């Protein structure tokens, strides 16, 4: 048994993740559910270390020894995988995520049409949000690939690690990885304006300084993509403002209201017949939304503005869930598990003429 053999199981089963843990069989996650691979042997610490060493470079070995955890991506069997190696109770563990390379169009990924509008914009900040594994990086990869196939642009990415590898088409794509090509987001963003970018992808906004750089890059006329671990548009706005000390929050609201183009929040839900697809909330920064961002007393009204913003391509999670149920793509129970407000979803389903049972 080798690591590439185990990774091939992910592809054969269309699984999202592989889990290796000492004193247990390998596990995979299929359609969101953990499943034991009992036909493979129980793994020892030495077994997992040997599997990791198949793909680990000397630099990664050094980083793992120092930090006790590393993130990196590899190509194997014509596919791409993101690996996280870490220790638990002093023993080595691994989680590998399968990156789907053959489904990077908006249509194939079941993404709303407004994402093409965001990708075609000349400037502005587009934020992709959701929990880990919700499809943020895959969605941004689809947007970058759409630009690459549609128009000439200089696209620069700063990633940790590089997950999807892009080949130049109509655009030039420069992909930089933390640790290998630059040491920090801060350092990379300091120099990025001298690299003549049209489009910038910042892997994740983790602090005020990175947020400042993202907004300023958008103000300078770049299209900027980034991600946050927030669950909806309103929480995203609040999380961004909370990055700043109270005396700077008014200025942060001014900068954000001017730089923001849109927020796309993602949740993966189980599809009828197997597989998963995204439930998507979309905010487009209209003049009304700008005012709600500027005024902290009005920020709570953003949710209603999204619900009423169908003309601009906006939709709430509940609106998306109702549509998916109505189209027969997901079960009613799936929608009820995915919503933030079961009561409101019940009302919206009723208004849509969908009968509730039980």
HUFENSUL-V922344 format. One record per pair of residues at least 6 apart in sequence whose C-alpha atoms are under 6 Angstrom apart, sorted by the first residue. I is the first residue (numbers start at 1). J is the second residue. D is the distance in whole Angstrom. If there is no record, write none. Layout:
((I,J,D) (I,J,D))
This chain:
((3,51,5) (15,29,6) (15,30,4) (16,29,6) (16,97,6) (16,98,5) (17,28,5) (17,29,5) (17,96,5) (17,97,5) (18,27,6) (18,28,4) (18,95,5) (18,96,5) (19,26,6) (19,27,5) (19,94,6) (19,95,5) (20,26,5) (20,93,6) (20,94,5) (21,93,5) (22,43,5) (22,44,5) (22,45,5) (23,42,6) (23,43,5) (23,44,6) (24,42,5) (24,43,6) (25,41,6) (25,42,4) (26,37,5) (27,35,5) (27,36,4) (27,37,5) (28,34,6) (28,35,5) (29,35,6) (31,275,5) (31,276,6) (45,91,6) (64,70,6) (68,86,6) (69,85,5) (69,86,4) (70,84,6) (70,85,5) (71,83,6) (71,84,5) (72,82,6) (72,83,5) (72,161,5) (73,81,5) (73,82,4) (73,83,6) (73,163,6) (74,80,6) (74,81,5) (80,99,5) (81,97,5) (81,98,5) (81,99,5) (82,96,6) (82,97,5) (83,95,6) (83,96,4) (84,94,6) (84,95,5) (85,93,6) (85,94,5) (86,92,6) (86,93,5) (87,93,6) (104,142,5) (105,142,6) (114,313,6) (119,143,6) (123,218,6) (123,221,5) (123,222,5) (123,223,4) (124,218,5) (124,223,5) (124,259,5) (124,260,6) (124,261,5) (125,218,6) (125,224,5) (125,259,6) (125,260,5) (125,261,5) (126,225,5) (126,261,6) (126,262,5) (126,263,6) (127,225,6) (127,226,5) (127,227,5) (127,263,5) (128,136,6) (128,227,5) (128,264,5) (128,265,6) (129,227,5) (129,228,5) (129,229,6) (129,230,5) (129,265,5) (130,229,5) (130,230,5) (130,231,5) (130,265,6) (130,266,5) (131,229,5) (134,266,6) (134,267,5) (134,268,6) (148,169,6) (148,170,5) (148,171,5) (149,169,6) (149,170,6) (151,170,6) (152,170,5) (152,171,4) (153,171,5) (153,198,6) (154,171,6) (154,172,5) (154,197,5) (154,198,5) (155,173,5) (155,199,5) (155,200,6) (156,173,6) (156,174,5) (156,175,6) (156,200,5) (157,175,5) (157,176,6) (157,200,6) (157,201,4) (158,176,5) (158,177,6) (158,202,5) (158,203,6) (159,177,5) (159,203,5) (160,177,6) (160,178,5) (161,177,6) (162,177,6) (198,222,5) (199,222,6) (199,223,5) (199,224,6) (200,224,5) (201,224,6) (201,225,5) (201,226,6) (202,226,5) (203,226,6) (204,226,6) (204,227,5) (205,228,6) (208,243,5) (215,259,6) (218,224,6) (218,259,6) (219,259,6) (230,236,6) (232,265,5) (241,249,6) (253,294,5) (257,290,5) (257,293,6) (261,285,5) (262,283,5) (262,284,5) (262,285,6) (263,282,6) (263,283,5) (264,281,6) (264,282,5) (265,280,6) (265,281,5) (266,279,6) (266,280,5) (267,278,5) (267,279,5) (268,277,5) (268,278,4) (269,276,5) (269,277,6) (270,276,4) (271,329,6) (271,330,5) (272,329,6) (272,330,5) (280,317,6) (281,315,5) (281,316,5) (281,317,5) (282,314,5) (282,315,5) (283,314,5) (292,298,5) (292,299,5) (293,299,6) (306,314,6) (306,315,6) (307,315,6) (307,316,6) (318,345,6) (321,335,6) (322,349,6) (324,330,6) (336,342,6))
